[in-house]
Amino acid sequence: GRPGVGRAHGKAILLGEHAVVYGAPALVMPMPQLTVTVHATRFACPGDGADKISFAIAGQHPAPVTPLVTDGLRYLVEKFRERAAVAGRMCADVLIDSGIPQGRGLGSSAACARAAVLALADAFGRPLDAAAVYDLVQASETVAHGRASGIDALATGATAPLLFRGGSARELPITMSGGPSRFDGVFIVADSGAGGSTKEAVELLRDRFEQDEKIKEAFVRRVSELTTAALRDLDDGRLTGFGARLTENHRLLRDLGISTEPIDAMVEAALAAGGLGAKITGGGLGGCMIALAGDPGQAEAVAHGIEAAGAVRTWVVPVGRFASHD
Ligand code: MEV
Protein backbone atom coordinates (compact mmCIF):
# COMPACT_ATOMS: atom_id res chain seq x y z
CA GLY A 1 0.00 0.00 0.00
CA ARG A 2 0.84 3.66 0.27
CA PRO A 3 3.96 4.31 2.38
CA GLY A 4 3.63 6.27 5.60
CA VAL A 5 5.37 9.64 5.45
CA GLY A 6 6.98 11.75 8.17
CA ARG A 7 8.87 15.02 7.99
CA ALA A 8 11.03 17.06 10.35
CA HIS A 9 13.77 19.67 10.09
CA GLY A 10 17.09 20.70 11.58
CA LYS A 11 17.71 23.29 14.25
CA ALA A 12 20.39 25.68 15.44
CA ILE A 13 20.81 26.59 19.09
CA LEU A 14 21.14 30.35 19.54
CA LEU A 15 22.08 30.33 23.21
CA GLY A 16 22.37 27.86 26.06
CA GLU A 17 23.49 24.47 24.71
CA HIS A 18 24.94 22.21 27.40
CA ALA A 19 23.77 24.55 30.18
CA VAL A 20 20.22 23.53 29.17
CA VAL A 21 21.04 19.95 30.21
CA TYR A 22 21.43 21.32 33.77
CA GLY A 23 18.27 23.41 33.75
CA ALA A 24 19.37 26.72 32.20
CA PRO A 25 17.00 28.26 29.65
CA ALA A 26 18.09 28.03 26.00
CA LEU A 27 17.05 29.66 22.73
CA VAL A 28 16.74 27.56 19.59
CA MET A 29 15.79 28.27 15.98
CA PRO A 30 14.30 25.76 13.54
CA MET A 31 16.16 25.48 10.21
CA PRO A 32 13.39 24.78 7.70
CA GLN A 33 15.92 24.54 4.85
CA LEU A 34 17.41 21.40 6.43
CA THR A 35 14.76 18.75 6.06
CA VAL A 36 14.41 15.03 6.54
CA THR A 37 11.65 12.92 5.04
CA VAL A 38 11.03 9.33 6.09
CA HIS A 39 8.93 6.81 4.19
CA ALA A 40 7.77 3.67 6.00
CA THR A 41 6.47 0.96 3.69
CA ARG A 42 4.73 -1.99 5.34
CA PHE A 43 5.11 -5.50 4.02
CA ALA A 44 3.58 -8.82 4.99
CA CYS A 45 5.56 -10.18 7.94
CA PRO A 46 7.50 -13.40 7.24
CA GLY A 47 6.56 -16.61 9.05
CA ASP A 48 9.24 -16.52 11.79
CA GLY A 49 7.16 -14.48 14.22
CA ALA A 50 9.48 -11.51 14.61
CA ASP A 51 9.05 -7.80 13.87
CA LYS A 52 11.13 -6.64 10.91
CA ILE A 53 12.00 -2.98 10.58
CA SER A 54 14.90 -2.20 8.30
CA PHE A 55 16.45 1.25 8.04
CA ALA A 56 18.04 2.61 4.88
CA ILE A 57 19.37 5.97 3.76
CA ALA A 58 18.46 7.77 0.56
CA GLY A 59 18.84 11.30 -0.75
CA GLN A 60 21.29 13.84 -1.98
CA HIS A 61 23.64 13.65 0.97
CA PRO A 62 24.20 9.95 1.44
CA ALA A 63 25.85 9.22 4.74
CA PRO A 64 25.95 5.97 6.69
CA VAL A 65 23.46 5.84 9.56
CA THR A 66 25.82 5.85 12.52
CA PRO A 67 25.44 2.93 14.96
CA LEU A 68 24.36 5.42 17.63
CA VAL A 69 21.55 6.75 15.50
CA THR A 70 20.50 3.25 14.56
CA ASP A 71 20.36 2.23 18.24
CA GLY A 72 18.17 5.23 18.89
CA LEU A 73 15.87 4.31 16.00
CA ARG A 74 15.60 0.64 17.04
CA TYR A 75 14.68 1.67 20.56
CA LEU A 76 12.18 4.08 19.07
CA VAL A 77 10.43 1.26 17.20
CA GLU A 78 9.96 -0.69 20.47
CA LYS A 79 8.64 2.40 22.24
CA PHE A 80 6.39 3.21 19.29
CA ARG A 81 4.76 -0.22 19.52
CA GLU A 82 3.96 0.35 23.22
CA ARG A 83 2.83 3.95 22.95
CA ALA A 84 0.80 3.51 19.77
CA ALA A 85 -0.55 0.17 21.07
CA VAL A 86 0.18 -1.64 17.81
CA ALA A 87 -1.42 -5.05 18.29
CA GLY A 88 0.02 -7.15 15.48
CA ARG A 89 3.57 -7.54 14.27
CA MET A 90 5.37 -4.63 12.69
CA CYS A 91 7.18 -5.16 9.40
CA ALA A 92 8.28 -2.20 7.32
CA ASP A 93 11.09 -0.77 5.25
CA VAL A 94 12.00 2.63 6.63
CA LEU A 95 13.75 4.92 4.16
CA ILE A 96 15.42 8.02 5.58
CA ASP A 97 16.01 10.85 3.12
CA SER A 98 17.96 13.45 5.05
CA GLY A 99 19.45 16.73 3.95
CA ILE A 100 20.74 17.39 7.48
CA PRO A 101 24.44 16.71 7.87
CA GLN A 102 25.05 14.26 10.73
CA GLY A 103 27.16 15.00 13.77
CA ARG A 104 27.15 18.76 13.20
CA GLY A 105 24.94 19.84 16.08
CA LEU A 106 22.07 20.58 13.72
CA GLY A 107 19.62 18.10 15.21
CA SER A 108 19.90 15.35 12.61
CA SER A 109 19.34 12.51 15.12
CA ALA A 110 16.22 14.10 16.63
CA ALA A 111 14.89 15.09 13.21
CA CYS A 112 15.38 11.55 11.85
CA ALA A 113 13.66 10.12 14.94
CA ARG A 114 10.76 12.60 14.66
CA ALA A 115 10.25 11.92 10.95
CA ALA A 116 10.49 8.16 11.60
CA VAL A 117 7.88 8.27 14.38
CA LEU A 118 5.52 10.23 12.15
CA ALA A 119 6.10 7.85 9.23
CA LEU A 120 5.47 4.77 11.40
CA ALA A 121 2.34 6.36 12.90
CA ASP A 122 1.10 7.05 9.39
CA ALA A 123 2.01 3.62 8.00
CA PHE A 124 0.40 1.72 10.88
CA GLY A 125 -2.62 4.00 11.07
CA ARG A 126 -1.93 5.05 14.69
CA PRO A 127 -1.90 8.87 14.77
CA LEU A 128 -0.09 10.26 17.83
CA ASP A 129 -0.58 13.58 19.60
CA ALA A 130 2.27 16.09 19.93
CA ALA A 131 3.14 14.95 23.47
CA ALA A 132 3.44 11.31 22.40
CA VAL A 133 5.65 12.23 19.43
CA TYR A 134 7.87 14.31 21.72
CA ASP A 135 8.17 11.49 24.28
CA LEU A 136 9.17 8.98 21.62
CA VAL A 137 11.73 11.28 19.98
CA GLN A 138 13.10 12.13 23.40
CA ALA A 139 13.39 8.44 24.33
CA SER A 140 15.38 7.81 21.15
CA GLU A 141 17.55 10.89 21.83
CA THR A 142 18.36 9.64 25.29
CA VAL A 143 19.74 6.46 23.74
CA ALA A 144 21.66 8.41 21.06
CA HIS A 145 23.04 11.17 23.33
CA GLY A 146 23.04 9.80 26.84
CA ARG A 147 21.63 12.76 28.66
CA ALA A 148 19.33 14.90 26.47
CA SER A 149 17.47 18.02 27.58
CA GLY A 150 14.69 17.60 25.03
CA ILE A 151 15.49 20.79 23.16
CA ASP A 152 16.25 18.99 19.89
CA ALA A 153 13.17 16.78 20.20
CA LEU A 154 11.00 19.91 20.32
CA ALA A 155 12.89 22.21 17.95
CA THR A 156 12.96 19.71 15.07
CA GLY A 157 9.16 19.99 14.88
CA ALA A 158 8.81 23.70 15.71
CA THR A 159 7.78 26.37 13.21
CA ALA A 160 9.17 29.30 15.19
CA PRO A 161 12.21 29.97 17.35
CA LEU A 162 11.69 28.82 20.93
CA LEU A 163 12.67 29.59 24.48
CA PHE A 164 13.18 26.16 26.00
CA ARG A 165 13.30 25.60 29.74
CA GLY A 166 12.77 22.55 31.89
CA GLY A 167 11.17 20.44 29.18
CA SER A 168 8.69 22.98 27.86
CA ALA A 169 8.88 25.85 25.40
CA ARG A 170 7.32 29.10 24.32
CA GLU A 171 7.70 30.88 21.00
CA LEU A 172 10.14 33.78 20.72
CA PRO A 173 9.24 37.11 19.09
CA ILE A 174 11.40 36.31 16.06
CA THR A 175 9.42 35.81 12.86
CA MET A 176 10.78 33.50 10.16
CA SER A 177 8.16 33.93 7.44
CA GLY A 178 7.71 37.69 7.23
CA GLY A 179 5.09 39.55 9.20
CA PRO A 180 5.63 42.25 11.80
CA SER A 181 8.76 41.87 13.89
CA ARG A 182 10.96 43.88 16.20
CA PHE A 183 13.95 41.71 15.56
CA ASP A 184 15.20 42.09 11.99
CA GLY A 185 18.47 40.32 11.29
CA VAL A 186 20.18 37.50 9.48
CA PHE A 187 21.71 34.43 11.08
CA ILE A 188 24.52 32.60 9.34
CA VAL A 189 25.11 28.95 10.24
CA ALA A 190 28.40 27.46 9.07
CA ASP A 191 29.73 23.91 9.03
CA SER A 192 33.37 23.39 10.02
CA GLY A 193 33.27 20.12 8.08
CA ALA A 194 34.37 18.14 11.13
CA GLY A 195 31.97 15.84 12.93
CA GLY A 196 31.52 16.22 16.65
CA SER A 197 29.81 13.80 19.00
CA THR A 198 27.16 15.42 21.20
CA LYS A 199 27.25 12.32 23.40
CA GLU A 200 31.00 12.74 23.99
CA ALA A 201 30.63 16.47 24.60
CA VAL A 202 27.85 15.92 27.14
CA GLU A 203 29.98 13.25 28.88
CA LEU A 204 33.05 15.48 28.89
CA LEU A 205 31.15 18.21 30.73
CA ARG A 206 29.50 15.74 33.09
CA ASP A 207 32.96 14.48 34.16
CA ARG A 208 34.28 18.02 34.48
CA PHE A 209 31.29 19.09 36.57
CA GLU A 210 31.52 16.00 38.76
CA GLN A 211 35.09 16.97 39.62
CA ASP A 212 34.16 20.56 40.37
CA GLU A 213 30.58 21.45 41.15
CA LYS A 214 31.49 25.15 41.32
CA ILE A 215 32.41 25.24 37.63
CA LYS A 216 29.01 23.83 36.78
CA GLU A 217 27.19 26.32 38.99
CA ALA A 218 29.09 29.29 37.56
CA PHE A 219 28.48 28.11 33.98
CA VAL A 220 24.77 27.47 34.44
CA ARG A 221 24.29 30.77 36.30
CA ARG A 222 26.14 32.84 33.68
CA VAL A 223 24.37 31.19 30.74
CA SER A 224 21.01 31.73 32.46
CA GLU A 225 21.86 35.43 32.84
CA LEU A 226 22.89 35.64 29.19
CA THR A 227 19.68 34.02 27.99
CA THR A 228 17.57 36.29 30.19
CA ALA A 229 19.43 39.35 28.90
CA ALA A 230 19.03 38.11 25.32
CA LEU A 231 15.26 37.85 25.82
CA ARG A 232 15.20 41.53 26.77
CA ASP A 233 17.35 42.33 23.71
CA LEU A 234 14.81 40.47 21.57
CA ASP A 235 11.84 42.32 23.02
CA ASP A 236 13.58 45.67 22.45
CA GLY A 237 14.96 44.74 19.01
CA ARG A 238 18.56 45.25 20.20
CA LEU A 239 20.59 43.22 17.72
CA THR A 240 24.00 44.34 18.96
CA GLY A 241 23.13 43.33 22.52
CA PHE A 242 21.86 39.97 21.33
CA GLY A 243 25.03 39.47 19.29
CA ALA A 244 27.23 40.24 22.29
CA ARG A 245 25.45 37.50 24.28
CA LEU A 246 26.23 35.00 21.52
CA THR A 247 29.92 35.84 21.65
CA GLU A 248 30.08 35.65 25.43
CA ASN A 249 28.32 32.29 25.35
CA HIS A 250 30.97 31.11 22.87
CA ARG A 251 33.78 32.09 25.23
CA LEU A 252 32.16 30.18 28.08
CA LEU A 253 31.81 27.04 25.96
CA ARG A 254 35.33 27.42 24.60
CA ASP A 255 36.78 27.74 28.10
CA LEU A 256 35.08 24.44 28.99
CA GLY A 257 36.75 22.71 26.03
CA ILE A 258 33.64 22.38 23.85
CA SER A 259 34.99 24.37 20.89
CA THR A 260 37.74 23.48 18.41
CA GLU A 261 40.46 25.59 16.78
CA PRO A 262 38.72 25.67 13.38
CA ILE A 263 35.45 26.78 15.01
CA ASP A 264 37.27 29.46 17.06
CA ALA A 265 38.85 30.71 13.83
CA MET A 266 35.43 30.86 12.14
CA VAL A 267 33.99 32.77 15.11
CA GLU A 268 36.83 35.32 15.01
CA ALA A 269 36.44 35.66 11.22
CA ALA A 270 32.69 36.32 11.60
CA LEU A 271 33.38 39.10 14.10
CA ALA A 272 36.19 40.56 11.97
CA ALA A 273 33.83 40.66 8.97
CA GLY A 274 31.34 42.81 10.88
CA GLY A 275 29.22 40.12 12.55
CA LEU A 276 27.35 41.32 15.64
CA GLY A 277 28.12 38.11 17.49
CA ALA A 278 29.22 34.53 16.87
CA LYS A 279 29.47 31.22 18.68
CA ILE A 280 29.69 27.49 18.34
CA THR A 281 26.23 25.92 18.08
CA GLY A 282 24.98 22.52 19.23
CA GLY A 283 26.94 19.76 20.92
CA GLY A 284 30.36 21.03 19.84
CA LEU A 285 33.74 19.23 19.62
CA GLY A 286 33.42 20.07 15.92
CA GLY A 287 30.25 20.72 13.99
CA CYS A 288 28.88 24.17 13.34
CA MET A 289 28.98 27.80 14.43
CA ILE A 290 26.35 30.53 14.15
CA ALA A 291 26.76 34.27 13.61
CA LEU A 292 24.37 37.22 13.58
CA ALA A 293 24.39 40.03 11.01
CA GLY A 294 22.25 43.16 10.91
CA ASP A 295 21.14 42.93 7.28
CA PRO A 296 21.60 40.74 4.18
CA GLY A 297 24.60 42.72 2.89
CA GLN A 298 26.44 42.31 6.16
CA ALA A 299 25.41 38.65 6.24
CA GLU A 300 27.07 38.10 2.87
CA ALA A 301 30.31 39.67 4.11
CA VAL A 302 30.17 37.56 7.28
CA ALA A 303 29.51 34.36 5.32
CA HIS A 304 32.49 35.11 3.04
CA GLY A 305 34.69 35.74 6.06
CA ILE A 306 33.65 32.46 7.65
CA GLU A 307 34.21 30.58 4.40
CA ALA A 308 37.67 32.09 4.03
CA ALA A 309 38.39 30.83 7.55
CA GLY A 310 37.59 27.27 6.47
CA ALA A 311 33.82 26.67 6.58
CA VAL A 312 32.79 23.97 4.13
CA ARG A 313 29.19 25.15 3.93
CA THR A 314 27.07 28.07 5.12
CA TRP A 315 23.32 28.58 5.46
CA VAL A 316 21.73 32.00 5.66
CA VAL A 317 18.62 32.33 7.82
CA PRO A 318 16.97 35.76 7.51
CA VAL A 319 14.49 36.67 10.25
CA GLY A 320 11.99 39.47 10.83
CA ARG A 321 11.50 41.77 7.86
CA PHE A 322 14.34 40.06 5.98
CA ALA A 323 12.55 36.69 6.03
CA SER A 324 10.75 35.61 2.87
CA HIS A 325 7.00 36.03 2.93
CA ASP A 326 5.96 32.59 1.76
C1 MEV B 1 22.27 19.60 21.60
O1 MEV B 1 21.61 20.24 20.52
C2 MEV B 1 22.16 20.46 22.80
C3 MEV B 1 22.87 19.94 24.04
O2 MEV B 1 22.63 20.90 25.06
C4 MEV B 1 22.38 18.57 24.45
C5 MEV B 1 20.94 18.61 24.92
O3 MEV B 1 20.45 19.67 25.33
O4 MEV B 1 20.30 17.55 24.89
C6 MEV B 1 24.38 19.85 23.83
Boltz pocket constraint, residues with backbone or C-beta under 6 A from the ligand:
constraints:
  - pocket:
      binder: B
      contacts: [[A, 13], [A, 16], [A, 17], [A, 18], [A, 19], [A, 20], [A, 21], [A, 105], [A, 107], [A, 145], [A, 147], [A, 148], [A, 149], [A, 150], [A, 151], [A, 152], [A, 198], [A, 202], [A, 282], [A, 283]]
      max_distance: 6.0
